[in-house]
Amino acid sequence: MKPFKSLLYLIATLGVLAFASCGQRHPKYVIGVSQCSEDVWRDKLNNELRIAAFSANDIDLRISSADDDVALQTQQIDKFAEMGVDLLIVAPGQMKVSGAIERAYDKGIPVIVFDRRTHSNKYTAFIGADNEEMGRNMARYLSSQVKGNGRVLEICGLYTSSPSIARRRGFDMEAAQHNNLQIVEHIECDWTEQQAYRKMDSLLSAPHAAFNYVFAHNDRMAVGAKNAARKHGLDLNAIHFIGIDAMAHKGGGMPMVRDGELMASYIYPTRGDKVMKLAMDILEKRPYKRENLLSSALVTVENVNVLLNQEEELERQTDNLLSLRRRVETTTNAFDTQRSYLFMLLFLVTMLLAACALAIKAYMAKKRYNAQLKESMVKQRKLTDDMERMTQTQLHFFTNISHELRTPLTLIAGPADQLGENPTIVGEPRRLVEMIRRNVGILTQMVSEILEFRKIQSEKAQLTLNHFDLANELRLWSDDFKAVAERRGIRLSVEAPTDACWVIADREKVAHIFFNLMTNALKYTPPKGNVTTRLCHDNDSYTISVADTGKGLSDNDRQHIFERFYQAADAVGGTGIGLAIVKAYVDLHHGQVGVESQQGKGSTFSFTIPDSQPGYDASQDKQAQVKADTLLADDYSVSDVAAEHNRALVTGTEDYDNDRPLLLIIDDNVSMRAYLRSILAPHYNVMEAQNGEEGLAVARKNVPQLVVCDVMMPVMDGLEFCRLLKGDLSTSHIPVVLLTARTLEKQRAEGYATGADSYITKPFAAETLLARVANLLKSRVQLRRMFTGTTTEQEEQEALSAKDQTFVEQLRKTIKSHIPDANYSVEDLGEEMGLSRVQLYRKVKALTGYTVVDLLRKARLARAKRLLETTDKNISEVAYEVGFSTPSYFAKRFKEEYGVKPGEVQ
């Protein structure tokens, strides 16, 4: 195993090396160049920068141009800063880009400002020509050439550009010192030939001052101005034009001076080599000057030929260097490619060797795996056979038990029916007999469903075909549910053709489908709701739908509702097999079943079956009447009228007889609530709720002295109810008895963890429930001493829950702070405690055994006793100080509380 791991490590290492070698060379420095525009002068500068970068080696030079767009140049500078270039060279088009330069500088990126300046002082170094000195030199030159009086028209560059500002300042200041020079006009342009032409044309088209010299801030504007003068027919021999830049290319300043188009020009140096040297000095931490001015020279007809020859030779050398650079790059790329191929070849050879080794290893492993798989398959086959045998055994046992249940159910149902028919049994005994009959019916129905489900699982279910009027049967079946619907205030309706709708189908199974859908519809439809049954015939098939106005289904429930054992999260009763049987019966009829639902608006269950089935034999058709069993529909519902009625029977007064405390029963099963009420009502006042959410609202409003609650309920289960009840300040003291069929110790622990006080498993004896309730009410901890300040009072308070301790402490402080206030009422105290009058009354009574009024009086009397014992105040002063309106009433209550008169305490 170790040699194999070593081989894998070797392959991984070689792979990394191979792919690393395929990558491009990584430069040592990345330098960003932001040019303000594109022209011949800047193309020359860019080429010089590239040659210098090539000479410096390990430089990645990235050049961008803004084409005289200030916003674009600002974006380009910010982008270079975000990239994290090692150095930034900026030729600012206007001073508005100062902000972007400052942001890059503040990020720690060295910034070289080239050619033009900005308003900001945040830059590493400046390099460029001395534009002010250029202006001065041009003024001196003109002064030396003027014979007589020189009248100068000055064409300036962009007014926000630092070269234009400096050149104008230098020229104007120097011209002012020469008597033979007079500046007659300034024209503002944008450095282009076209605008200079337009501005000059506009000037000459109107009255203007005479001039015989034109000084343009660059050669292009000088050419544009001369073309405009030519257009207006001026004597060009009498007007001399001079500019700045003196580029050597065709159409540049030097050729125009040589050809007599310009009188003179001034070289505006590029010197990309010096710019790159300054950049490398900064990057390599070598000494450098912050201000670097480039030298330049005047170009006249006397020296232009020499300068042109020099520029031609320099251009030739530059072309050679660029050609050499391209050749070196080509060679380098070829070398990198060959090196990549070599490493890739080495990697492939290694991979091939590894593949061979792995193939051998895989072959051996596969051989072992096949042997293990064969053995595993044998074991799996045996396990499958055992599981199948065990499953069948369990199913047979399950079926036999279900069959066996029918015998005791019959033995219970028979005597119960006989007792129910006995007219001498009346009152409570008759109600109990009817409860027995009702629940025997429910249990019988559930057993029948389970046995039918077993038939479906074992594929033994078959159709017993009948020929019957489906519309008539639907009306009869729907009538079976009218009594249940009327009790709940639900409107039933059937929309079916008046003519006979003959169908060949299994009447009993179609009825079972309808009964199941109708039972569910009634369960989940609230009072004043509607349940509508519709029948229609189309394409040789009947479609029956049952639509309700209940709570509807979620999308997830809708997708799984017909699956076996599936129950929605808020299902009301049931086993999860009813709709699975519905689907199985529809499938037996070669039909389809589906549901459409919208939460909050209701559901529509529908099924479609053919109007005829093959194999019908009229001689075997038994026309027995099928009657619906509405027990399950009547035992559960989302809105229980009985519970609301029973709650209304209990008054909302503050107190009850101490012998008949108020109890709350919470269960979603109507019969179970009725049974619990029959046990508890003779001894206690009883209220009802059908789920945890409703029960919590009732408990918060009425504050019962004990709650008996089922665990498994829709909407909110008993565990969640218990947790919320114990967490609420107004109800945290209420004992809770949980009733459940869950018997595991872990499930009990879960119930106690939520704060339950007792846990009773079903089935249970009535005596057990009564004893448990009585013991809980009897053993409830009460604070019999408050406002005494004794250790006994402290011990009693510590026996309470943390929530109740907090409540008692807050109650004590609130009462003490209002003892002197004779008008302080129970309502005022409840408002400060955040409880209603009823909530406060019952919680205080439950915790202390006293009414709120008694507690207020005891607090005042306890304060009065201490004052009488520790101060010299007379009885009247003490009475008024502790909130009594008259000393006589105070004295009466004091004697009742302590058995002595106030005067005997002093």
Secondary structure, DSSP 8 states (H G I E B T S, - for coil): -HHHHHHHHHHHHHHHHHHHHTS----SEEEEEEES--SHHHHHHHHHHHHHHHHH-SEEEEEEE-TT-HHHHHHHHHHHHHHT-SEEEE--SSGGGHHHHHHHHHTT--EEEESS--S----SEEEEE-HHHHHHHHHHHHHHH-SS-EEEEEEE--TT-HHHHHHHHHHHHHHTT-TTEEEEEEEE--S-HHHHHHHHHHHHTS-----SEEEESSHHHHHHHHHHHHHTT--TTT-EEE-SB---STTSHHHHHHTTSSSBEEB----HHHHHHHHHHHHTT----SEEEE---EE-TTTHHHHHHHHHHHHHHHHHHHHHHHHHHHHHHHHHHHHHHHHHHHHHHHHHHHHHHHHHHHHHHHHHHHHHHHHHHHHHHHHHHHHHHHHHHHHHHHHHHHHHHHHHHHHHHHHHHHHHH-TT--SHHHHHHHHHHHHHHHHHHHHHHHHHHHHHHTT------EEEEHHHHHHHHHHTTHHHHHHHT-EEEEE--SS--EEEE-HHHHHHHHHHHHHHHHHH--TT-EEEEEEEEETTEEEEEEEE-S----HHHHHHTTSTT---TT--S--S-HHHHHHHHHHHTT-EEEEEEETTTEEEEEEEEES--TT--GGG----------HHHHH--SS-HHHHHHHHTS---S---TTS-EEEEE-S-HHHHHHHHHHHTTTSEEEEESSHHHHHHHHHHH--SEEEEESS-SSS-HHHHHHHHHHSTTTTT--EEEEES---HHHHHHHHHTT-SEEEESS--HHHHHHHHHHHHHH-------SS--HHHHHHHHTS-HHHHHHHHHHHHHHHHTTT-TT--HHHHHHHHT--HHHHHHHHHHHHSS-HHHHHHHHHHHHHHHHHHHS---HHHHHHHTT-S-HHHHHHHHHHHHSS-HHHH-
